[in-house]
């Protein structure tokens, strides 16, 4: 439901008319490394710069672009399945570096994953 996602009704007055609108508030729980659940590690990640991603984690898409290799389960091969932490964190792709924890994109992916 809308309320369970932390969305609340906000009313604005405009020419003596009440207009209901939705505003996004913060998630019920702050996203941290401890509760992240790495749902972004199920997204396809193109490798656009050389950050030192080890070759065994690189695959190629149908257009020949380098992407992070994913397992049969759909998760990034560099993700430790027990800890849900990146095993190549210091050498992760630029896309992963720019995907900020608790950003709007992160929150959206968590909602899609039902987290």
C-alpha positions as CSV (number, residue, x, y, z in Angstrom):
1,X,0.0,0.0,0.0
2,X,1.0,3.6,-0.3
3,X,1.3,4.1,3.4
4,X,3.5,1.1,3.8
5,X,6.0,2.6,1.4
6,X,6.3,5.7,3.6
7,X,4.2,7.9,1.3
8,X,1.9,10.4,3.0
9,X,-0.8,12.8,1.9
10,X,0.1,16.5,1.8
11,X,-2.4,19.2,1.0
12,X,-1.6,22.5,-0.6
13,X,-3.9,25.5,-0.7
14,X,-4.3,27.2,-4.0
15,X,-7.1,29.8,-4.5
16,X,-9.1,28.4,-1.6
17,X,-9.0,24.9,-3.1
18,X,-7.5,21.9,-1.3
19,X,-5.4,19.9,-3.8
20,X,-4.3,16.5,-2.5
21,X,-0.8,15.5,-3.6
22,X,1.6,12.8,-2.7
23,X,5.0,13.4,-1.3
24,X,7.7,10.9,-0.7
25,X,9.1,10.8,2.8
26,X,12.2,8.9,3.9
27,X,12.0,5.1,4.0
28,X,10.9,3.6,7.3
29,X,14.4,2.3,7.9
30,X,17.6,4.0,6.8
31,X,19.5,1.9,4.2
32,X,22.9,0.8,5.5
33,X,25.4,-1.9,4.6
34,X,23.8,-4.0,7.3
35,X,20.3,-4.0,5.7
36,X,21.1,-3.2,2.1
37,X,20.3,-6.7,0.6
38,X,22.2,-5.7,-2.6
39,X,19.2,-5.7,-4.9
40,X,21.2,-3.4,-7.3
41,X,23.5,-6.4,-7.8
42,X,20.7,-7.9,-9.9
43,X,20.9,-5.1,-12.5
44,X,22.9,-5.3,-15.6
45,X,26.1,-3.3,-15.2
46,X,28.0,-2.1,-18.2
47,X,31.7,-1.5,-17.8
48,X,32.4,1.9,-19.3
49,X,35.8,2.7,-17.8
50,X,38.8,0.6,-16.7
51,X,38.6,0.4,-12.9
52,X,40.5,-2.9,-12.8
53,X,37.6,-5.4,-12.8
54,X,39.2,-8.8,-12.8
55,X,38.7,-10.6,-16.2
56,X,36.8,-13.5,-14.6
57,X,34.0,-11.1,-13.7
58,X,33.6,-9.6,-17.2
59,X,31.1,-10.8,-19.8
60,X,29.9,-9.3,-23.1
61,X,26.4,-8.3,-24.1
62,X,24.8,-9.0,-27.5
63,X,26.4,-5.8,-28.8
64,X,29.9,-6.7,-27.7
65,X,30.0,-4.2,-24.7
66,X,31.7,-5.3,-21.5
67,X,29.3,-6.0,-18.7
68,X,29.6,-7.6,-15.3
69,X,29.1,-11.3,-15.4
70,X,26.0,-12.6,-13.7
71,X,25.4,-16.1,-12.3
72,X,22.5,-18.4,-13.2
73,X,20.7,-16.9,-10.3
74,X,20.8,-13.4,-12.0
75,X,23.1,-11.9,-9.3
76,X,26.5,-10.3,-10.1
77,X,29.3,-12.8,-10.0
78,X,31.4,-10.5,-7.8
79,X,28.7,-10.5,-5.0
80,X,29.5,-12.7,-2.1
81,X,26.2,-14.6,-1.6
82,X,26.7,-15.1,2.1
83,X,27.5,-11.5,3.1
84,X,25.9,-9.7,0.2
85,X,29.1,-7.6,-0.1
86,X,31.1,-7.0,-3.2
87,X,34.2,-9.1,-3.4
88,X,35.9,-6.6,-5.8
89,X,34.8,-3.4,-4.0
90,X,38.1,-1.5,-4.7
91,X,37.9,-2.5,-8.4
92,X,34.1,-2.3,-8.9
93,X,32.8,-0.6,-12.1
94,X,32.1,3.1,-12.3
95,X,28.4,2.3,-12.5
96,X,28.5,0.6,-9.2
97,X,30.6,3.5,-7.7
98,X,28.0,6.0,-8.8
99,X,25.0,4.0,-7.6
100,X,24.7,5.5,-4.1
101,X,23.2,3.6,-1.2
102,X,19.9,5.2,-0.1
103,X,19.7,7.3,-3.3
104,X,16.3,7.6,-5.1
105,X,17.5,4.9,-7.6
106,X,18.4,2.6,-4.6
107,X,15.0,3.2,-3.0
108,X,13.2,2.5,-6.2
109,X,15.1,-0.8,-6.7
110,X,14.4,-1.8,-3.1
111,X,10.6,-1.1,-3.7
112,X,10.7,-3.2,-6.9
113,X,12.4,-6.0,-5.0
114,X,9.8,-5.7,-2.2
115,X,12.3,-4.7,0.4
